[in-house]
């Protein structure tokens, strides 16, 4: 997260916005969970289990939208042969 979603102030690695006081704890936890799911997806891709990788990446996208996750999902979908795209969350 680069900016506060409430007031758009620059986020300075704290758990609270310096301008509006918004608590970032739940948002940072969601980002951390998404990062963990991306790591699992990379492990699955390395092991050749593209189905599990796609599942992990889709779950990560529900927690945090990131272009990197979109690219990985597209890559995994191409390896799986089903044309999965980053914006497909079903």
PDB file of N, CA, C and O in Angstrom:
ATOM      1  N   UNK A   1       0.853  -1.165   0.000  1.00  0.00           N
ATOM      2  CA  UNK A   1       0.000   0.000   0.000  1.00  0.00           C
ATOM      3  C   UNK A   1       0.904   1.235   0.000  1.00  0.00           C
ATOM      4  O   UNK A   1       1.765   1.397   0.865  1.00  0.00           O
ATOM      5  N   UNK A   2       0.692   2.072  -0.964  1.00  0.00           N
ATOM      6  CA  UNK A   2       1.510   3.275  -1.090  1.00  0.00           C
ATOM      7  C   UNK A   2       0.820   4.519  -0.536  1.00  0.00           C
ATOM      8  O   UNK A   2       1.477   5.453  -0.076  1.00  0.00           O
ATOM      9  N   UNK A   3      -0.505   4.520  -0.585  1.00  0.00           N
ATOM     10  CA  UNK A   3      -1.267   5.683  -0.110  1.00  0.00           C
ATOM     11  C   UNK A   3      -2.433   5.223   0.759  1.00  0.00           C
ATOM     12  O   UNK A   3      -2.936   4.108   0.617  1.00  0.00           O
ATOM     13  N   UNK A   4      -2.840   6.089   1.641  1.00  0.00           N
ATOM     14  CA  UNK A   4      -4.005   5.826   2.480  1.00  0.00           C
ATOM     15  C   UNK A   4      -5.237   5.747   1.576  1.00  0.00           C
ATOM     16  O   UNK A   4      -5.469   6.655   0.779  1.00  0.00           O
ATOM     17  N   UNK A   5      -6.026   4.683   1.685  1.00  0.00           N
ATOM     18  CA  UNK A   5      -7.220   4.584   0.846  1.00  0.00           C
ATOM     19  C   UNK A   5      -8.314   5.580   1.239  1.00  0.00           C
ATOM     20  O   UNK A   5      -9.252   5.804   0.474  1.00  0.00           O
ATOM     21  N   UNK A   6      -8.199   6.166   2.406  1.00  0.00           N
ATOM     22  CA  UNK A   6      -9.201   7.111   2.877  1.00  0.00           C
ATOM     23  C   UNK A   6      -8.908   8.545   2.431  1.00  0.00           C
ATOM     24  O   UNK A   6      -9.785   9.218   1.890  1.00  0.00           O
ATOM     25  N   UNK A   7      -7.674   9.013   2.657  1.00  0.00           N
ATOM     26  CA  UNK A   7      -7.352  10.418   2.364  1.00  0.00           C
ATOM     27  C   UNK A   7      -6.248  10.583   1.321  1.00  0.00           C
ATOM     28  O   UNK A   7      -5.916  11.705   0.942  1.00  0.00           O
ATOM     29  N   UNK A   8      -5.680   9.471   0.858  1.00  0.00           N
ATOM     30  CA  UNK A   8      -4.639   9.451  -0.181  1.00  0.00           C
ATOM     31  C   UNK A   8      -3.289  10.000   0.280  1.00  0.00           C
ATOM     32  O   UNK A   8      -2.429  10.269  -0.559  1.00  0.00           O
ATOM     33  N   UNK A   9      -3.075  10.174   1.585  1.00  0.00           N
ATOM     34  CA  UNK A   9      -1.763  10.588   2.090  1.00  0.00           C
ATOM     35  C   UNK A   9      -0.764   9.466   1.829  1.00  0.00           C
ATOM     36  O   UNK A   9      -1.132   8.292   1.805  1.00  0.00           O
ATOM     37  N   UNK A  10       0.490   9.828   1.636  1.00  0.00           N
ATOM     38  CA  UNK A  10       1.538   8.834   1.411  1.00  0.00           C
ATOM     39  C   UNK A  10       1.681   7.972   2.662  1.00  0.00           C
ATOM     40  O   UNK A  10       1.774   8.483   3.778  1.00  0.00           O
ATOM     41  N   UNK A  11       1.697   6.648   2.454  1.00  0.00           N
ATOM     42  CA  UNK A  11       1.837   5.707   3.561  1.00  0.00           C
ATOM     43  C   UNK A  11       3.307   5.603   3.923  1.00  0.00           C
ATOM     44  O   UNK A  11       4.143   5.357   3.054  1.00  0.00           O
ATOM     45  N   UNK A  12       3.630   5.786   5.180  1.00  0.00           N
ATOM     46  CA  UNK A  12       5.019   5.805   5.630  1.00  0.00           C
ATOM     47  C   UNK A  12       5.346   4.626   6.536  1.00  0.00           C
ATOM     48  O   UNK A  12       5.995   4.803   7.567  1.00  0.00           O
ATOM     49  N   UNK A  13       4.913   3.438   6.171  1.00  0.00           N
ATOM     50  CA  UNK A  13       5.242   2.210   6.904  1.00  0.00           C
ATOM     51  C   UNK A  13       4.804   2.221   8.364  1.00  0.00           C
ATOM     52  O   UNK A  13       5.469   1.623   9.209  1.00  0.00           O
ATOM     53  N   UNK A  14       3.721   2.877   8.667  1.00  0.00           N
ATOM     54  CA  UNK A  14       3.173   2.837  10.017  1.00  0.00           C
ATOM     55  C   UNK A  14       1.827   2.123   9.959  1.00  0.00           C
ATOM     56  O   UNK A  14       1.300   1.858   8.878  1.00  0.00           O
ATOM     57  N   UNK A  15       1.280   1.817  11.124  1.00  0.00           N
ATOM     58  CA  UNK A  15       0.001   1.119  11.181  1.00  0.00           C
ATOM     59  C   UNK A  15      -1.186   2.070  11.187  1.00  0.00           C
ATOM     60  O   UNK A  15      -2.336   1.636  11.257  1.00  0.00           O
ATOM     61  N   UNK A  16      -0.910   3.355  11.115  1.00  0.00           N
ATOM     62  CA  UNK A  16      -1.974   4.355  11.152  1.00  0.00           C
ATOM     63  C   UNK A  16      -1.602   5.513  10.228  1.00  0.00           C
ATOM     64  O   UNK A  16      -0.434   5.890  10.129  1.00  0.00           O
ATOM     65  N   UNK A  17      -2.603   6.069   9.557  1.00  0.00           N
ATOM     66  CA  UNK A  17      -2.369   7.199   8.659  1.00  0.00           C
ATOM     67  C   UNK A  17      -1.988   8.433   9.464  1.00  0.00           C
ATOM     68  O   UNK A  17      -2.632   8.765  10.459  1.00  0.00           O
ATOM     69  N   UNK A  18      -0.944   9.100   9.026  1.00  0.00           N
ATOM     70  CA  UNK A  18      -0.473  10.299   9.727  1.00  0.00           C
ATOM     71  C   UNK A  18      -1.454  11.454   9.586  1.00  0.00           C
ATOM     72  O   UNK A  18      -1.496  12.344  10.435  1.00  0.00           O
ATOM     73  N   UNK A  19      -2.251  11.442   8.505  1.00  0.00           N
ATOM     74  CA  UNK A  19      -3.163  12.562   8.253  1.00  0.00           C
ATOM     75  C   UNK A  19      -4.549  12.329   8.862  1.00  0.00           C
ATOM     76  O   UNK A  19      -5.037  13.162   9.625  1.00  0.00           O
ATOM     77  N   UNK A  20      -5.179  11.211   8.530  1.00  0.00           N
ATOM     78  CA  UNK A  20      -6.574  11.008   8.963  1.00  0.00           C
ATOM     79  C   UNK A  20      -6.720  10.015  10.113  1.00  0.00           C
ATOM     80  O   UNK A  20      -7.798   9.904  10.698  1.00  0.00           O
ATOM     81  N   UNK A  21      -5.654   9.296  10.441  1.00  0.00           N
ATOM     82  CA  UNK A  21      -5.700   8.367  11.559  1.00  0.00           C
ATOM     83  C   UNK A  21      -6.272   6.998  11.241  1.00  0.00           C
ATOM     84  O   UNK A  21      -6.475   6.197  12.154  1.00  0.00           O
ATOM     85  N   UNK A  22      -6.537   6.705   9.975  1.00  0.00           N
ATOM     86  CA  UNK A  22      -7.097   5.404   9.605  1.00  0.00           C
ATOM     87  C   UNK A  22      -6.157   4.278  10.036  1.00  0.00           C
ATOM     88  O   UNK A  22      -4.942   4.368   9.861  1.00  0.00           O
ATOM     89  N   UNK A  23      -6.734   3.223  10.600  1.00  0.00           N
ATOM     90  CA  UNK A  23      -5.968   2.055  11.031  1.00  0.00           C
ATOM     91  C   UNK A  23      -5.699   1.160   9.824  1.00  0.00           C
ATOM     92  O   UNK A  23      -6.634   0.677   9.185  1.00  0.00           O
ATOM     93  N   UNK A  24      -4.428   0.941   9.515  1.00  0.00           N
ATOM     94  CA  UNK A  24      -4.041   0.124   8.368  1.00  0.00           C
ATOM     95  C   UNK A  24      -3.878  -1.355   8.710  1.00  0.00           C
ATOM     96  O   UNK A  24      -3.625  -2.161   7.815  1.00  0.00           O
ATOM     97  N   UNK A  25      -4.015  -1.727   9.967  1.00  0.00           N
ATOM     98  CA  UNK A  25      -3.728  -3.094  10.386  1.00  0.00           C
ATOM     99  C   UNK A  25      -4.460  -4.142   9.547  1.00  0.00           C
ATOM    100  O   UNK A  25      -3.813  -5.082   9.084  1.00  0.00           O
ATOM    101  N   UNK A  26      -5.779  -4.033   9.324  1.00  0.00           N
ATOM    102  CA  UNK A  26      -6.455  -5.056   8.513  1.00  0.00           C
ATOM    103  C   UNK A  26      -5.965  -5.077   7.058  1.00  0.00           C
ATOM    104  O   UNK A  26      -5.851  -6.143   6.453  1.00  0.00           O
ATOM    105  N   UNK A  27      -5.681  -3.906   6.508  1.00  0.00           N
ATOM    106  CA  UNK A  27      -5.210  -3.843   5.125  1.00  0.00           C
ATOM    107  C   UNK A  27      -3.826  -4.453   4.983  1.00  0.00           C
ATOM    108  O   UNK A  27      -3.558  -5.180   4.026  1.00  0.00           O
ATOM    109  N   UNK A  28      -2.947  -4.160   5.934  1.00  0.00           N
ATOM    110  CA  UNK A  28      -1.601  -4.719   5.895  1.00  0.00           C
ATOM    111  C   UNK A  28      -1.634  -6.230   6.097  1.00  0.00           C
ATOM    112  O   UNK A  28      -0.837  -6.954   5.501  1.00  0.00           O
ATOM    113  N   UNK A  29      -2.553  -6.707   6.934  1.00  0.00           N
ATOM    114  CA  UNK A  29      -2.698  -8.151   7.136  1.00  0.00           C
ATOM    115  C   UNK A  29      -3.175  -8.831   5.855  1.00  0.00           C
ATOM    116  O   UNK A  29      -2.707  -9.919   5.521  1.00  0.00           O
ATOM    117  N   UNK A  30      -4.093  -8.202   5.142  1.00  0.00           N
ATOM    118  CA  UNK A  30      -4.575  -8.761   3.874  1.00  0.00           C
ATOM    119  C   UNK A  30      -3.451  -8.810   2.845  1.00  0.00           C
ATOM    120  O   UNK A  30      -3.324  -9.792   2.114  1.00  0.00           O
ATOM    121  N   UNK A  31      -2.638  -7.763   2.783  1.00  0.00           N
ATOM    122  CA  UNK A  31      -1.503  -7.755   1.859  1.00  0.00           C
ATOM    123  C   UNK A  31      -0.507  -8.847   2.213  1.00  0.00           C
ATOM    124  O   UNK A  31       0.019  -9.516   1.323  1.00  0.00           O
ATOM    125  N   UNK A  32      -0.242  -9.035   3.494  1.00  0.00           N
ATOM    126  CA  UNK A  32       0.692 -10.076   3.930  1.00  0.00           C
ATOM    127  C   UNK A  32       0.156 -11.463   3.582  1.00  0.00           C
ATOM    128  O   UNK A  32       0.913 -12.331   3.147  1.00  0.00           O
ATOM    129  N   UNK A  33      -1.142 -11.673   3.771  1.00  0.00           N
ATOM    130  CA  UNK A  33      -1.749 -12.961   3.421  1.00  0.00           C
ATOM    131  C   UNK A  33      -1.669 -13.201   1.917  1.00  0.00           C
ATOM    132  O   UNK A  33      -1.407 -14.321   1.479  1.00  0.00           O
ATOM    133  N   UNK A  34      -1.893 -12.157   1.129  1.00  0.00           N
ATOM    134  CA  UNK A  34      -1.781 -12.282  -0.328  1.00  0.00           C
ATOM    135  C   UNK A  34      -0.353 -12.623  -0.725  1.00  0.00           C
ATOM    136  O   UNK A  34      -0.141 -13.449  -1.612  1.00  0.00           O
ATOM    137  N   UNK A  35       0.629 -12.001  -0.082  1.00  0.00           N
ATOM    138  CA  UNK A  35       2.032 -12.307  -0.369  1.00  0.00           C
ATOM    139  C   UNK A  35       2.351 -13.767  -0.065  1.00  0.00           C
ATOM    140  O   UNK A  35       3.073 -14.420  -0.818  1.00  0.00           O
ATOM    141  N   UNK A  36       1.811 -14.274   1.035  1.00  0.00           N
ATOM    142  CA  UNK A  36       2.019 -15.679   1.383  1.00  0.00           C
ATOM    143  C   UNK A  36       1.413 -16.591   0.324  1.00  0.00           C
ATOM    144  O   UNK A  36       2.027 -17.584  -0.067  1.00  0.00           O
ATOM    145  N   UNK A  37       0.218 -16.262  -0.137  1.00  0.00           N
ATOM    146  CA  UNK A  37      -0.422 -17.066  -1.178  1.00  0.00           C
ATOM    147  C   UNK A  37       0.367 -17.031  -2.484  1.00  0.00           C
ATOM    148  O   UNK A  37       0.430 -18.035  -3.193  1.00  0.00           O
ATOM    149  N   UNK A  38       0.966 -15.896  -2.806  1.00  0.00           N
ATOM    150  CA  UNK A  38       1.799 -15.805  -4.010  1.00  0.00           C
ATOM    151  C   UNK A  38       3.022 -16.703  -3.855  1.00  0.00           C
ATOM    152  O   UNK A  38       3.410 -17.383  -4.804  1.00  0.00           O
ATOM    153  N   UNK A  39       3.628 -16.715  -2.679  1.00  0.00           N
ATOM    154  CA  UNK A  39       4.776 -17.606  -2.457  1.00  0.00           C
ATOM    155  C   UNK A  39       4.368 -19.066  -2.618  1.00  0.00           C
ATOM    156  O   UNK A  39       5.096 -19.852  -3.223  1.00  0.00           O
ATOM    157  N   UNK A  40       3.205 -19.431  -2.077  1.00  0.00           N
ATOM    158  CA  UNK A  40       2.703 -20.797  -2.267  1.00  0.00           C
ATOM    159  C   UNK A  40       2.501 -21.095  -3.748  1.00  0.00           C
ATOM    160  O   UNK A  40       2.836 -22.182  -4.218  1.00  0.00           O
ATOM    161  N   UNK A  41       1.959 -20.140  -4.474  1.00  0.00           N
ATOM    162  CA  UNK A  41       1.731 -20.336  -5.907  1.00  0.00           C
ATOM    163  C   UNK A  41       3.040 -20.576  -6.641  1.00  0.00           C
ATOM    164  O   UNK A  41       3.110 -21.429  -7.526  1.00  0.00           O
ATOM    165  N   UNK A  42       4.077 -19.829  -6.281  1.00  0.00           N
ATOM    166  CA  UNK A  42       5.379 -20.027  -6.924  1.00  0.00           C
ATOM    167  C   UNK A  42       5.944 -21.412  -6.617  1.00  0.00           C
ATOM    168  O   UNK A  42       6.547 -22.048  -7.481  1.00  0.00           O
ATOM    169  N   UNK A  43       5.748 -21.869  -5.396  1.00  0.00           N
ATOM    170  CA  UNK A  43       6.178 -23.225  -5.037  1.00  0.00           C
ATOM    171  C   UNK A  43       5.412 -24.247  -5.864  1.00  0.00           C
ATOM    172  O   UNK A  43       6.002 -25.194  -6.383  1.00  0.00           O
ATOM    173  N   UNK A  44       4.097 -24.061  -5.991  1.00  0.00           N
ATOM    174  CA  UNK A  44       3.277 -24.977  -6.792  1.00  0.00           C
ATOM    175  C   UNK A  44       3.705 -24.961  -8.253  1.00  0.00           C
ATOM    176  O   UNK A  44       3.785 -26.014  -8.886  1.00  0.00           O
ATOM    177  N   UNK A  45       3.980 -23.776  -8.794  1.00  0.00           N
ATOM    178  CA  UNK A  45       4.437 -23.692 -10.185  1.00  0.00           C
ATOM    179  C   UNK A  45       5.754 -24.429 -10.369  1.00  0.00           C
ATOM    180  O   UNK A  45       5.942 -25.146 -11.351  1.00  0.00           O
ATOM    181  N   UNK A  46       6.662 -24.249  -9.423  1.00  0.00           N
ATOM    182  CA  UNK A  46       7.949 -24.936  -9.496  1.00  0.00           C
ATOM    183  C   UNK A  46       7.809 -26.442  -9.443  1.00  0.00           C
ATOM    184  O   UNK A  46       8.611 -27.168 -10.030  1.00  0.00           O
ATOM    185  N   UNK A  47       6.789 -26.912  -8.738  1.00  0.00           N
ATOM    186  CA  UNK A  47       6.540 -28.351  -8.634  1.00  0.00           C
ATOM    187  C   UNK A  47       5.692 -28.873  -9.785  1.00  0.00           C
ATOM    188  O   UNK A  47       5.444 -30.075  -9.878  1.00  0.00           O
ATOM    189  N   UNK A  48       5.244 -27.977 -10.664  1.00  0.00           N
ATOM    190  CA  UNK A  48       4.436 -28.394 -11.808  1.00  0.00           C
ATOM    191  C   UNK A  48       2.955 -28.510 -11.523  1.00  0.00           C
ATOM    192  O   UNK A  48       2.206 -29.006 -12.366  1.00  0.00           O
ATOM    193  N   UNK A  49       2.515 -28.070 -10.366  1.00  0.00           N
ATOM    194  CA  UNK A  49       1.094 -28.152  -9.998  1.00  0.00           C
ATOM    195  C   UNK A  49       0.412 -26.820 -10.320  1.00  0.00           C
ATOM    196  O   UNK A  49       0.192 -25.992  -9.436  1.00  0.00           O
ATOM    197  N   UNK A  50       0.084 -26.632 -11.586  1.00  0.00           N
ATOM    198  CA  UNK A  50      -0.488 -25.352 -12.010  1.00  0.00           C
ATOM    199  C   UNK A  50      -1.899 -25.137 -11.473  1.00  0.00           C
ATOM    200  O   UNK A  50      -2.311 -23.997 -11.261  1.00  0.00           O
ATOM    201  N   UNK A  51      -2.636 -26.207 -11.255  1.00  0.00           N
ATOM    202  CA  UNK A  51      -3.987 -26.068 -10.711  1.00  0.00           C
ATOM    203  C   UNK A  51      -3.943 -25.435  -9.322  1.00  0.00           C
ATOM    204  O   UNK A  51      -4.704 -24.512  -9.032  1.00  0.00           O
ATOM    205  N   UNK A  52      -3.055 -25.931  -8.469  1.00  0.00           N
ATOM    206  CA  UNK A  52      -2.916 -25.362  -7.127  1.00  0.00           C
ATOM    207  C   UNK A  52      -2.368 -23.942  -7.193  1.00  0.00           C
ATOM    208  O   UNK A  52      -2.755 -23.089  -6.394  1.00  0.00           O
ATOM    209  N   UNK A  53      -1.470 -23.684  -8.140  1.00  0.00           N
ATOM    210  CA  UNK A  53      -0.917 -22.333  -8.298  1.00  0.00           C
ATOM    211  C   UNK A  53      -2.015 -21.344  -8.678  1.00  0.00           C
ATOM    212  O   UNK A  53      -2.101 -20.258  -8.106  1.00  0.00           O
ATOM    213  N   UNK A  54      -2.845 -21.716  -9.633  1.00  0.00           N
ATOM    214  CA  UNK A  54      -3.943 -20.840 -10.064  1.00  0.00           C
ATOM    215  C   UNK A  54      -4.901 -20.592  -8.903  1.00  0.00           C
ATOM    216  O   UNK A  54      -5.361 -19.468  -8.706  1.00  0.00           O
ATOM    217  N   UNK A  55      -5.199 -21.628  -8.143  1.00  0.00           N
ATOM    218  CA  UNK A  55      -6.100 -21.483  -6.993  1.00  0.00           C
ATOM    219  C   UNK A  55      -5.510 -20.497  -5.967  1.00  0.00           C
ATOM    220  O   UNK A  55      -6.224 -19.632  -5.457  1.00  0.00           O
ATOM    221  N   UNK A  56      -4.230 -20.628  -5.673  1.00  0.00           N
ATOM    222  CA  UNK A  56      -3.587 -19.718  -4.719  1.00  0.00           C
ATOM    223  C   UNK A  56      -3.562 -18.287  -5.236  1.00  0.00           C
ATOM    224  O   UNK A  56      -3.793 -17.347  -4.475  1.00  0.00           O
ATOM    225  N   UNK A  57      -3.284 -18.115  -6.516  1.00  0.00           N
ATOM    226  CA  UNK A  57      -3.229 -16.773  -7.093  1.00  0.00           C
ATOM    227  C   UNK A  57      -4.606 -16.116  -7.122  1.00  0.00           C
ATOM    228  O   UNK A  57      -4.726 -14.914  -6.885  1.00  0.00           O
ATOM    229  N   UNK A  58      -5.631 -16.888  -7.408  1.00  0.00           N
ATOM    230  CA  UNK A  58      -6.989 -16.323  -7.382  1.00  0.00           C
ATOM    231  C   UNK A  58      -7.362 -15.867  -5.982  1.00  0.00           C
ATOM    232  O   UNK A  58      -7.968 -14.810  -5.803  1.00  0.00           O
ATOM    233  N   UNK A  59      -6.996 -16.673  -4.987  1.00  0.00           N
ATOM    234  CA  UNK A  59      -7.265 -16.283  -3.600  1.00  0.00           C
ATOM    235  C   UNK A  59      -6.488 -15.027  -3.236  1.00  0.00           C
ATOM    236  O   UNK A  59      -7.006 -14.152  -2.542  1.00  0.00           O
ATOM    237  N   UNK A  60      -5.243 -14.936  -3.703  1.00  0.00           N
ATOM    238  CA  UNK A  60      -4.425 -13.747  -3.430  1.00  0.00           C
ATOM    239  C   UNK A  60      -5.069 -12.497  -4.026  1.00  0.00           C
ATOM    240  O   UNK A  60      -5.061 -11.434  -3.406  1.00  0.00           O
ATOM    241  N   UNK A  61      -5.623 -12.627  -5.221  1.00  0.00           N
ATOM    242  CA  UNK A  61      -6.271 -11.477  -5.864  1.00  0.00           C
ATOM    243  C   UNK A  61      -7.506 -11.007  -5.111  1.00  0.00           C
ATOM    244  O   UNK A  61      -7.841  -9.823  -5.151  1.00  0.00           O
ATOM    245  N   UNK A  62      -8.181 -11.913  -4.431  1.00  0.00           N
ATOM    246  CA  UNK A  62      -9.347 -11.490  -3.650  1.00  0.00           C
ATOM    247  C   UNK A  62      -8.930 -10.663  -2.440  1.00  0.00           C
ATOM    248  O   UNK A  62      -9.717  -9.869  -1.924  1.00  0.00           O
ATOM    249  N   UNK A  63      -7.690 -10.849  -1.989  1.00  0.00           N
ATOM    250  CA  UNK A  63      -7.193 -10.107  -0.831  1.00  0.00           C
ATOM    251  C   UNK A  63      -6.505  -8.801  -1.199  1.00  0.00           C
ATOM    252  O   UNK A  63      -6.598  -7.806  -0.481  1.00  0.00           O
ATOM    253  N   UNK A  64      -5.809  -8.824  -2.339  1.00  0.00           N
ATOM    254  CA  UNK A  64      -5.028  -7.642  -2.720  1.00  0.00           C
ATOM    255  C   UNK A  64      -4.832  -7.650  -4.225  1.00  0.00           C
ATOM    256  O   UNK A  64      -4.208  -8.560  -4.771  1.00  0.00           O
ATOM    257  N   UNK A  65      -5.361  -6.638  -4.894  1.00  0.00           N
ATOM    258  CA  UNK A  65      -5.180  -6.566  -6.346  1.00  0.00           C
ATOM    259  C   UNK A  65      -3.801  -5.990  -6.640  1.00  0.00           C
ATOM    260  O   UNK A  65      -3.466  -4.882  -6.219  1.00  0.00           O
ATOM    261  N   UNK A  66      -3.013  -6.768  -7.371  1.00  0.00           N
ATOM    262  CA  UNK A  66      -1.643  -6.385  -7.689  1.00  0.00           C
ATOM    263  C   UNK A  66      -1.351  -6.838  -9.118  1.00  0.00           C
ATOM    264  O   UNK A  66      -1.639  -7.984  -9.461  1.00  0.00           O
ATOM    265  N   UNK A  67      -0.791  -5.973  -9.957  1.00  0.00           N
ATOM    266  CA  UNK A  67      -0.488  -6.363 -11.339  1.00  0.00           C
ATOM    267  C   UNK A  67       0.452  -7.568 -11.418  1.00  0.00           C
ATOM    268  O   UNK A  67       0.371  -8.352 -12.363  1.00  0.00           O
ATOM    269  N   UNK A  68       1.334  -7.718 -10.440  1.00  0.00           N
ATOM    270  CA  UNK A  68       2.240  -8.869 -10.398  1.00  0.00           C
ATOM    271  C   UNK A  68       1.443 -10.171 -10.286  1.00  0.00           C
ATOM    272  O   UNK A  68       1.763 -11.157 -10.950  1.00  0.00           O
ATOM    273  N   UNK A  69       0.418 -10.170  -9.454  1.00  0.00           N
ATOM    274  CA  UNK A  69      -0.420 -11.362  -9.301  1.00  0.00           C
ATOM    275  C   UNK A  69      -1.163 -11.634 -10.604  1.00  0.00           C
ATOM    276  O   UNK A  69      -1.299 -12.789 -11.009  1.00  0.00           O
ATOM    277  N   UNK A  70      -1.644 -10.582 -11.264  1.00  0.00           N
ATOM    278  CA  UNK A  70      -2.296 -10.745 -12.574  1.00  0.00           C
ATOM    279  C   UNK A  70      -1.363 -11.436 -13.566  1.00  0.00           C
ATOM    280  O   UNK A  70      -1.770 -12.361 -14.270  1.00  0.00           O
ATOM    281  N   UNK A  71      -0.114 -10.982 -13.618  1.00  0.00           N
ATOM    282  CA  UNK A  71       0.854 -11.574 -14.547  1.00  0.00           C
ATOM    283  C   UNK A  71       1.131 -13.036 -14.216  1.00  0.00           C
ATOM    284  O   UNK A  71       1.185 -13.881 -15.110  1.00  0.00           O
ATOM    285  N   UNK A  72       1.304 -13.329 -12.939  1.00  0.00           N
ATOM    286  CA  UNK A  72       1.539 -14.718 -12.543  1.00  0.00           C
ATOM    287  C   UNK A  72       0.337 -15.600 -12.860  1.00  0.00           C
ATOM    288  O   UNK A  72       0.498 -16.740 -13.295  1.00  0.00           O
ATOM    289  N   UNK A  73      -0.851 -15.081 -12.646  1.00  0.00           N
ATOM    290  CA  UNK A  73      -2.056 -15.848 -12.943  1.00  0.00           C
ATOM    291  C   UNK A  73      -2.173 -16.117 -14.436  1.00  0.00           C
ATOM    292  O   UNK A  73      -2.546 -17.216 -14.849  1.00  0.00           O
ATOM    293  N   UNK A  74      -1.861 -15.130 -15.229  1.00  0.00           N
ATOM    294  CA  UNK A  74      -1.881 -15.306 -16.681  1.00  0.00           C
ATOM    295  C   UNK A  74      -0.847 -16.363 -17.103  1.00  0.00           C
ATOM    296  O   UNK A  74      -1.136 -17.229 -17.928  1.00  0.00           O
ATOM    297  N   UNK A  75       0.357 -16.280 -16.529  1.00  0.00           N
ATOM    298  CA  UNK A  75       1.415 -17.242 -16.822  1.00  0.00           C
ATOM    299  C   UNK A  75       0.989 -18.655 -16.429  1.00  0.00           C
ATOM    300  O   UNK A  75       1.146 -19.595 -17.208  1.00  0.00           O
ATOM    301  N   UNK A  76       0.450 -18.800 -15.221  1.00  0.00           N
ATOM    302  CA  UNK A  76       0.017 -20.117 -14.753  1.00  0.00           C
ATOM    303  C   UNK A  76      -1.111 -20.654 -15.620  1.00  0.00           C
ATOM    304  O   UNK A  76      -1.146 -21.845 -15.928  1.00  0.00           O
ATOM    305  N   UNK A  77      -2.034 -19.784 -16.016  1.00  0.00           N
ATOM    306  CA  UNK A  77      -3.134 -20.209 -16.882  1.00  0.00           C
ATOM    307  C   UNK A  77      -2.640 -20.691 -18.230  1.00  0.00           C
ATOM    308  O   UNK A  77      -3.168 -21.658 -18.780  1.00  0.00           O
ATOM    309  N   UNK A  78      -1.620 -20.017 -18.772  1.00  0.00           N
ATOM    310  CA  UNK A  78      -1.051 -20.456 -20.047  1.00  0.00           C
ATOM    311  C   UNK A  78      -0.360 -21.802 -19.896  1.00  0.00           C
ATOM    312  O   UNK A  78      -0.447 -22.647 -20.786  1.00  0.00           O
ATOM    313  N   UNK A  79       0.320 -22.005 -18.786  1.00  0.00           N
ATOM    314  CA  UNK A  79       0.969 -23.303 -18.539  1.00  0.00           C
ATOM    315  C   UNK A  79      -0.070 -24.396 -18.353  1.00  0.00           C
ATOM    316  O   UNK A  79       0.154 -25.550 -18.717  1.00  0.00           O
ATOM    317  N   UNK A  80      -1.206 -24.022 -17.782  1.00  0.00           N
ATOM    318  CA  UNK A  80      -2.284 -24.979 -17.558  1.00  0.00           C
ATOM    319  C   UNK A  80      -3.033 -25.249 -18.857  1.00  0.00           C
ATOM    320  O   UNK A  80      -3.661 -26.296 -19.019  1.00  0.00           O
ATOM    321  N   UNK A  81      -2.960 -24.289 -19.782  1.00  0.00           N
ATOM    322  CA  UNK A  81      -3.599 -24.467 -21.076  1.00  0.00           C
ATOM    323  C   UNK A  81      -5.054 -24.071 -21.124  1.00  0.00           C
ATOM    324  O   UNK A  81      -5.759 -24.427 -22.068  1.00  0.00           O
ATOM    325  N   UNK A  82      -5.529 -23.331 -20.109  1.00  0.00           N
ATOM    326  CA  UNK A  82      -6.948 -22.962 -20.122  1.00  0.00           C
ATOM    327  C   UNK A  82      -7.167 -21.481 -20.400  1.00  0.00           C
ATOM    328  O   UNK A  82      -8.305 -21.011 -20.390  1.00  0.00           O
ATOM    329  N   UNK A  83      -6.088 -20.739 -20.648  1.00  0.00           N
ATOM    330  CA  UNK A  83      -6.238 -19.326 -20.975  1.00  0.00           C
ATOM    331  C   UNK A  83      -6.680 -18.469 -19.809  1.00  0.00           C
ATOM    332  O   UNK A  83      -7.249 -17.398 -20.021  1.00  0.00           O
ATOM    333  N   UNK A  84      -6.433 -18.910 -18.570  1.00  0.00           N
ATOM    334  CA  UNK A  84      -6.814 -18.145 -17.393  1.00  0.00           C
ATOM    335  C   UNK A  84      -6.190 -16.762 -17.450  1.00  0.00           C
ATOM    336  O   UNK A  84      -5.018 -16.614 -17.795  1.00  0.00           O
ATOM    337  N   UNK A  85      -6.978 -15.752 -17.111  1.00  0.00           N
ATOM    338  CA  UNK A  85      -6.450 -14.392 -17.077  1.00  0.00           C
ATOM    339  C   UNK A  85      -6.484 -13.867 -15.660  1.00  0.00           C
ATOM    340  O   UNK A  85      -7.177 -14.415 -14.803  1.00  0.00           O
ATOM    341  N   UNK A  86      -5.732 -12.803 -15.411  1.00  0.00           N
ATOM    342  CA  UNK A  86      -5.629 -12.227 -14.079  1.00  0.00           C
ATOM    343  C   UNK A  86      -6.928 -11.677 -13.547  1.00  0.00           C
ATOM    344  O   UNK A  86      -7.105 -11.601 -12.331  1.00  0.00           O
ATOM    345  N   UNK A  87      -7.836 -11.293 -14.406  1.00  0.00           N
ATOM    346  CA  UNK A  87      -9.075 -10.688 -13.936  1.00  0.00           C
ATOM    347  C   UNK A  87     -10.171 -11.717 -13.681  1.00  0.00           C
ATOM    348  O   UNK A  87     -11.260 -11.352 -13.239  1.00  0.00           O
ATOM    349  N   UNK A  88      -9.913 -12.973 -13.945  1.00  0.00           N
ATOM    350  CA  UNK A  88     -10.904 -14.020 -13.742  1.00  0.00           C
ATOM    351  C   UNK A  88     -10.816 -14.516 -12.311  1.00  0.00           C
ATOM    352  O   UNK A  88      -9.812 -15.118 -11.927  1.00  0.00           O
ATOM    353  N   UNK A  89     -11.841 -14.277 -11.519  1.00  0.00           N
ATOM    354  CA  UNK A  89     -11.811 -14.646 -10.110  1.00  0.00           C
ATOM    355  C   UNK A  89     -12.767 -15.776  -9.762  1.00  0.00           C
ATOM    356  O   UNK A  89     -13.070 -15.969  -8.584  1.00  0.00           O
ATOM    357  N   UNK A  90     -13.243 -16.514 -10.723  1.00  0.00           N
ATOM    358  CA  UNK A  90     -14.190 -17.588 -10.420  1.00  0.00           C
ATOM    359  C   UNK A  90     -13.494 -18.882 -10.126  1.00  0.00           C
ATOM    360  O   UNK A  90     -14.150 -19.887  -9.852  1.00  0.00           O
TER     361      UNK A  90
END
